Amino acid sequence: MKSINEALSLIRYIKDYPSEGILFQDITPLLGDAHAFAAVVTAMSASEFSHDAVAGIEARGFILGSAIAIDKKLPFVPIRKKGKLPHTVISREYSLEYGTAEIEIHIDAFKPGQRVLLVDDVLATGGTLLAAIALVAETGARVTDVALLSEISVLEGRAKISEEYPEIRIHTLLS
C-alpha cells in the first residue's frame, strides 16, 4: 500500500477548469492507482467515532463514500443532483464556487437519530456541505462527522460550517 502522502501526490491540478479562476483537483490519477485509492479510503475511514451510515455527495463523494461505507461495513446513502432520485425527495439549493445548484435525498434515506458520516472530495466554499447537512437533518438523522479528501482553506468553507454546526467534526487529508 502507498503512503497517504504518495497517494495524495497523484492528485492533478488543472487551472481554469470548469471555469476561469478555478483550480480543479482531478482525483482520477489517484483513483486509477489501486494502492493509492486504498490508502485514501483507509485514512478517510479512520475514526474513533462511530456512525450508523455513510452519505456521499454526487459525484466524487459517491466514489469515496461508497468505498468508506464498505470499509466500515455501513450502509451508503447517495445525495444526488436534482432530478436523479426516483422516490419522494427533499431538496436544497446552494451556492457553489462557480454558480448555484440543487441536491436531493430520499425522504426515508435514514432512520431518525442515525449518526451519519458525510463524505465529499473537496471543501471549497462550504455551500454543498451545508446543504447536505441540512438535508440529512430533515430526514431525522444527524451528521456527526465530515470526511474530505482536500480543503481549499482560502475559501473558508470550514469556518462557515463550524459557525452553523459547531458540533460537527471535519476531517481533511489535504489542505
Phi and psi restraints in degrees (value plus and minus 20) as a CYANA .aco file:
   2 LYS   PHI     -98.4   -58.4
   2 LYS   PSI     137.2   177.2
   3 SER   PHI     -91.8   -51.8
   3 SER   PSI     141.2   181.2
   4 ILE   PHI     -84.0   -44.0
   4 ILE   PSI     -55.6   -15.6
   5 ASN   PHI     -86.5   -46.5
   5 ASN   PSI     -60.1   -20.1
   6 GLU   PHI     -83.2   -43.2
   6 GLU   PSI     -61.1   -21.1
   7 ALA   PHI     -83.5   -43.5
   7 ALA   PSI     -67.9   -27.9
   8 LEU   PHI     -87.1   -47.1
   8 LEU   PSI     -46.2    -6.2
   9 SER   PHI     -87.6   -47.6
   9 SER   PSI     -33.3     6.7
  10 LEU   PHI    -100.5   -60.5
  10 LEU   PSI     -31.5     8.5
  11 ILE   PHI     -85.2   -45.2
  11 ILE   PSI     111.0   151.0
  12 ARG   PHI    -121.3   -81.3
  12 ARG   PSI     113.5   153.5
  13 TYR   PHI    -123.2   -83.2
  13 TYR   PSI     107.3   147.3
  14 ILE   PHI    -140.8  -100.8
  14 ILE   PSI      97.6   137.6
  15 LYS   PHI     -95.1   -55.1
  15 LYS   PSI     121.7   161.7
  16 ASP   PHI      41.0    81.0
  16 ASP   PSI      17.2    57.2
  17 TYR   PHI    -151.7  -111.7
  17 TYR   PSI     113.1   153.1
  18 PRO   PHI    -102.1   -62.1
  18 PRO   PSI     -23.1    16.9
  19 SER   PHI    -166.7  -126.7
  19 SER   PSI     145.5   185.5
  20 GLU   PHI     -78.5   -38.5
  20 GLU   PSI     118.4   158.4
  21 GLY   PHI      71.9   111.9
  21 GLY   PSI     -26.9    13.1
  22 ILE   PHI    -118.7   -78.7
  22 ILE   PSI     115.3   155.3
  23 LEU   PHI    -126.1   -86.1
  23 LEU   PSI      80.0   120.0
  24 PHE   PHI     -99.8   -59.8
  24 PHE   PSI     116.4   156.4
  25 GLN   PHI    -120.2   -80.2
  25 GLN   PSI      85.9   125.9
  26 ASP   PHI    -109.2   -69.2
  26 ASP   PSI      92.0   132.0
  27 ILE   PHI    -113.9   -73.9
  27 ILE   PSI     -17.1    22.9
  28 THR   PHI     -81.1   -41.1
  28 THR   PSI     -55.8   -15.8
  29 PRO   PHI     -83.2   -43.2
  29 PRO   PSI     -57.0   -17.0
  30 LEU   PHI     -84.9   -44.9
  30 LEU   PSI     -65.7   -25.7
  31 LEU   PHI     -85.3   -45.3
  31 LEU   PSI     -48.9    -8.9
  32 GLY   PHI     -97.1   -57.1
  32 GLY   PSI     -26.2    13.8
  33 ASP   PHI    -132.7   -92.7
  33 ASP   PSI      86.1   126.1
  34 ALA   PHI     -76.2   -36.2
  34 ALA   PSI     -58.3   -18.3
  35 HIS   PHI     -90.9   -50.9
  35 HIS   PSI     -58.3   -18.3
  36 ALA   PHI     -87.1   -47.1
  36 ALA   PSI     -64.3   -24.3
  37 PHE   PHI     -80.2   -40.2
  37 PHE   PSI     -64.1   -24.1
  38 ALA   PHI     -82.2   -42.2
  38 ALA   PSI     -59.6   -19.6
  39 ALA   PHI     -83.2   -43.2
  39 ALA   PSI     -61.2   -21.2
  40 VAL   PHI     -87.0   -47.0
  40 VAL   PSI     -65.2   -25.2
  41 VAL   PHI     -81.2   -41.2
  41 VAL   PSI     -63.9   -23.9
  42 THR   PHI     -81.1   -41.1
  42 THR   PSI     -64.9   -24.9
  43 ALA   PHI     -85.4   -45.4
  43 ALA   PSI     -60.7   -20.7
  44 MET   PHI     -93.9   -53.9
  44 MET   PSI     -43.3    -3.3
  45 SER   PHI    -101.7   -61.7
  45 SER   PSI     -42.3    -2.3
  46 ALA   PHI     -87.2   -47.2
  46 ALA   PSI      99.2   139.2
  47 SER   PHI    -182.7  -142.7
  47 SER   PSI     118.8   158.8
  48 GLU   PHI    -102.8   -62.8
  48 GLU   PSI     -23.5    16.5
  49 PHE   PHI    -117.2   -77.2
  49 PHE   PSI     127.6   167.6
  50 SER   PHI    -122.1   -82.1
  50 SER   PSI     131.1   171.1
  51 HIS   PHI    -152.6  -112.6
  51 HIS   PSI     140.2   180.2
  52 ASP   PHI    -122.4   -82.4
  52 ASP   PSI     -38.2     1.8
  53 ALA   PHI    -181.3  -141.3
  53 ALA   PSI     141.7   181.7
  54 VAL   PHI    -139.5   -99.5
  54 VAL   PSI     115.0   155.0
  55 ALA   PHI    -139.0   -99.0
  55 ALA   PSI     119.7   159.7
  56 GLY   PHI    -144.9  -104.9
  56 GLY   PSI     121.3   161.3
  57 ILE   PHI    -113.8   -73.8
  57 ILE   PSI     112.3   152.3
  58 GLU   PHI     -78.2   -38.2
  58 GLU   PSI     117.6   157.6
  59 ALA   PHI    -126.4   -86.4
  59 ALA   PSI     -60.8   -20.8
  60 ARG   PHI     -91.6   -51.6
  60 ARG   PSI     -41.1    -1.1
  61 GLY   PHI     -86.1   -46.1
  61 GLY   PSI     -44.0    -4.0
  62 PHE   PHI     -85.3   -45.3
  62 PHE   PSI     -66.3   -26.3
  63 ILE   PHI     -82.3   -42.3
  63 ILE   PSI     -73.1   -33.1
  64 LEU   PHI     -89.3   -49.3
  64 LEU   PSI     -64.8   -24.8
  65 GLY   PHI     -84.3   -44.3
  65 GLY   PSI     -61.8   -21.8
  66 SER   PHI     -88.2   -48.2
  66 SER   PSI     -57.0   -17.0
  67 ALA   PHI     -85.6   -45.6
  67 ALA   PSI     -60.3   -20.3
  68 ILE   PHI     -85.3   -45.3
  68 ILE   PSI     -62.3   -22.3
  69 ALA   PHI     -79.5   -39.5
  69 ALA   PSI     -62.8   -22.8
  70 ILE   PHI     -83.2   -43.2
  70 ILE   PSI     -65.5   -25.5
  71 ASP   PHI     -80.2   -40.2
  71 ASP   PSI     -59.0   -19.0
  72 LYS   PHI    -111.3   -71.3
  72 LYS   PSI     -22.3    17.7
  73 LYS   PHI      36.4    76.4
  73 LYS   PSI      29.5    69.5
  74 LEU   PHI    -143.8  -103.8
  74 LEU   PSI     136.8   176.8
  75 PRO   PHI     -87.5   -47.5
  75 PRO   PSI     132.4   172.4
  76 PHE   PHI    -135.2   -95.2
  76 PHE   PSI     115.1   155.1
  77 VAL   PHI    -142.0  -102.0
  77 VAL   PSI     103.3   143.3
  78 PRO   PHI    -103.8   -63.8
  78 PRO   PSI     117.7   157.7
  79 ILE   PHI    -128.2   -88.2
  79 ILE   PSI      95.6   135.6
  80 ARG   PHI    -131.8   -91.8
  80 ARG   PSI     143.8   183.8
  81 LYS   PHI     -87.8   -47.8
  81 LYS   PSI     136.0   176.0
  82 LYS   PHI     -73.0   -33.0
  82 LYS   PSI     115.9   155.9
  83 GLY   PHI      64.3   104.3
  83 GLY   PSI      -9.8    30.2
  84 LYS   PHI    -126.4   -86.4
  84 LYS   PSI     -28.4    11.6
  85 LEU   PHI    -126.0   -86.0
  85 LEU   PSI     116.8   156.8
  86 PRO   PHI    -104.6   -64.6
  86 PRO   PSI     -36.4     3.6
  87 HIS   PHI    -123.8   -83.8
  87 HIS   PSI    -196.3  -156.3
  88 THR   PHI     -81.6   -41.6
  88 THR   PSI     108.7   148.7
  89 VAL   PHI    -145.0  -105.0
  89 VAL   PSI     142.8   182.8
  90 ILE   PHI    -137.6   -97.6
  90 ILE   PSI     130.4   170.4
  91 SER   PHI    -156.0  -116.0
  91 SER   PSI     144.3   184.3
  92 ARG   PHI    -169.2  -129.2
  92 ARG   PSI     110.9   150.9
  93 GLU   PHI    -111.2   -71.2
  93 GLU   PSI     129.4   169.4
  94 TYR   PHI    -172.3  -132.3
  94 TYR   PSI     145.4   185.4
  95 SER   PHI    -117.8   -77.8
  95 SER   PSI     118.4   158.4
  96 LEU   PHI    -123.1   -83.1
  96 LEU   PSI     151.9   191.9
  97 GLU   PHI     -80.7   -40.7
  97 GLU   PSI     -47.2    -7.2
  98 TYR   PHI    -152.0  -112.0
  98 TYR   PSI      16.5    56.5
  99 GLY   PHI     126.5   166.5
  99 GLY   PSI    -175.1  -135.1
 100 THR   PHI    -148.6  -108.6
 100 THR   PSI     139.7   179.7
 101 ALA   PHI    -176.4  -136.4
 101 ALA   PSI     158.4   198.4
 102 GLU   PHI    -160.4  -120.4
 102 GLU   PSI     117.7   157.7
 103 ILE   PHI    -141.6  -101.6
 103 ILE   PSI     138.6   178.6
 104 GLU   PHI    -157.2  -117.2
 104 GLU   PSI     139.3   179.3
 105 ILE   PHI    -163.8  -123.8
 105 ILE   PSI     127.8   167.8
 106 HIS   PHI     -82.6   -42.6
 106 HIS   PSI     118.1   158.1
 107 ILE   PHI     -81.8   -41.8
 107 ILE   PSI     -46.5    -6.5
 108 ASP   PHI    -126.4   -86.4
 108 ASP   PSI       7.5    47.5
 109 ALA   PHI     -85.4   -45.4
 109 ALA   PSI     -50.8   -10.8
 110 PHE   PHI    -149.9  -109.9
 110 PHE   PSI     140.5   180.5
 111 LYS   PHI    -108.7   -68.7
 111 LYS   PSI     126.8   166.8
 112 PRO   PHI     -74.7   -34.7
 112 PRO   PSI     116.0   156.0
 113 GLY   PHI      67.3   107.3
 113 GLY   PSI     -28.1    11.9
 114 GLN   PHI     -82.5   -42.5
 114 GLN   PSI     123.4   163.4
 115 ARG   PHI    -115.6   -75.6
 115 ARG   PSI     104.5   144.5
 116 VAL   PHI    -134.7   -94.7
 116 VAL   PSI     114.2   154.2
 117 LEU   PHI    -114.5   -74.5
 117 LEU   PSI      96.6   136.6
 118 LEU   PHI    -116.5   -76.5
 118 LEU   PSI     110.3   150.3
 119 VAL   PHI    -142.7  -102.7
 119 VAL   PSI     115.3   155.3
 120 ASP   PHI    -168.3  -128.3
 120 ASP   PSI     153.4   193.4
 121 ASP   PHI    -105.5   -65.5
 121 ASP   PSI     -68.7   -28.7
 122 VAL   PHI    -151.0  -111.0
 122 VAL   PSI     116.5   156.5
 123 LEU   PHI    -119.3   -79.3
 123 LEU   PSI      95.4   135.4
 124 ALA   PHI    -130.9   -90.9
 124 ALA   PSI    -119.5   -79.5
 125 THR   PHI    -100.0   -60.0
 125 THR   PSI     -37.2     2.8
 126 GLY   PHI      73.3   113.3
 126 GLY   PSI     -26.6    13.4
 127 GLY   PHI     -80.2   -40.2
 127 GLY   PSI     -65.6   -25.6
 128 THR   PHI     -83.7   -43.7
 128 THR   PSI     -66.9   -26.9
 129 LEU   PHI     -85.0   -45.0
 129 LEU   PSI     -61.1   -21.1
 130 LEU   PHI     -80.0   -40.0
 130 LEU   PSI     -62.6   -22.6
 131 ALA   PHI     -84.7   -44.7
 131 ALA   PSI     -62.8   -22.8
 132 ALA   PHI     -85.6   -45.6
 132 ALA   PSI     -61.5   -21.5
 133 ILE   PHI     -81.0   -41.0
 133 ILE   PSI     -63.3   -23.3
 134 ALA   PHI     -84.0   -44.0
 134 ALA   PSI     -60.3   -20.3
 135 LEU   PHI     -83.3   -43.3
 135 LEU   PSI     -65.5   -25.5
 136 VAL   PHI     -79.0   -39.0
 136 VAL   PSI     -63.5   -23.5
 137 ALA   PHI     -81.8   -41.8
 137 ALA   PSI     -57.5   -17.5
 138 GLU   PHI     -83.5   -43.5
 138 GLU   PSI     -44.8    -4.8
 139 THR   PHI    -101.0   -61.0
 139 THR   PSI     -29.7    10.3
 140 GLY   PHI      79.9   119.9
 140 GLY   PSI     -26.2    13.8
 141 ALA   PHI    -112.9   -72.9
 141 ALA   PSI     159.8   199.8
 142 ARG   PHI    -164.6  -124.6
 142 ARG   PSI     117.6   157.6
 143 VAL   PHI     -97.4   -57.4
 143 VAL   PSI     104.4   144.4
 144 THR   PHI    -123.8   -83.8
 144 THR   PSI     -47.9    -7.9
 145 ASP   PHI    -163.3  -123.3
 145 ASP   PSI     131.0   171.0
 146 VAL   PHI    -142.9  -102.9
 146 VAL   PSI     108.8   148.8
 147 ALA   PHI    -133.2   -93.2
 147 ALA   PSI     107.1   147.1
 148 LEU   PHI    -151.2  -111.2
 148 LEU   PSI     127.3   167.3
 149 LEU   PHI     -91.8   -51.8
 149 LEU   PSI     -67.4   -27.4
 150 SER   PHI    -167.4  -127.4
 150 SER   PSI     148.0   188.0
 151 GLU   PHI    -159.3  -119.3
 151 GLU   PSI     115.5   155.5
 152 ILE   PHI    -118.3   -78.3
 152 ILE   PSI      69.9   109.9
 153 SER   PHI     -77.7   -37.7
 153 SER   PSI     -56.3   -16.3
 154 VAL   PHI     -81.0   -41.0
 154 VAL   PSI     -43.0    -3.0
 155 LEU   PHI    -105.3   -65.3
 155 LEU   PSI     -26.4    13.6
 156 GLU   PHI      40.3    80.3
 156 GLU   PSI      10.8    50.8
 157 GLY   PHI     -83.0   -43.0
 157 GLY   PSI     -58.3   -18.3
 158 ARG   PHI     -79.7   -39.7
 158 ARG   PSI     -63.5   -23.5
 159 ALA   PHI     -82.1   -42.1
 159 ALA   PSI     -60.5   -20.5
 160 LYS   PHI     -84.1   -44.1
 160 LYS   PSI     -62.7   -22.7
 161 ILE   PHI     -87.8   -47.8
 161 ILE   PSI     -65.5   -25.5
 162 SER   PHI     -83.8   -43.8
 162 SER   PSI     -52.6   -12.6
 163 GLU   PHI     -86.4   -46.4
 163 GLU   PSI     -63.6   -23.6
 164 GLU   PHI    -103.5   -63.5
 164 GLU   PSI     -52.7   -12.7
 165 TYR   PHI    -153.6  -113.6
 165 TYR   PSI      51.6    91.6
 166 PRO   PHI     -83.4   -43.4
 166 PRO   PSI     -39.6     0.4
 167 GLU   PHI     -99.6   -59.6
 167 GLU   PSI     -33.5     6.5
 168 ILE   PHI    -105.1   -65.1
 168 ILE   PSI     109.1   149.1
 169 ARG   PHI    -108.8   -68.8
 169 ARG   PSI     113.3   153.3
 170 ILE   PHI    -133.5   -93.5
 170 ILE   PSI     102.7   142.7
 171 HIS   PHI    -135.7   -95.7
 171 HIS   PSI     104.9   144.9
 172 THR   PHI    -150.0  -110.0
 172 THR   PSI     117.8   157.8
 173 LEU   PHI    -104.2   -64.2
 173 LEU   PSI     -49.6    -9.6
 174 LEU   PHI    -161.4  -121.4
 174 LEU   PSI     110.4   150.4
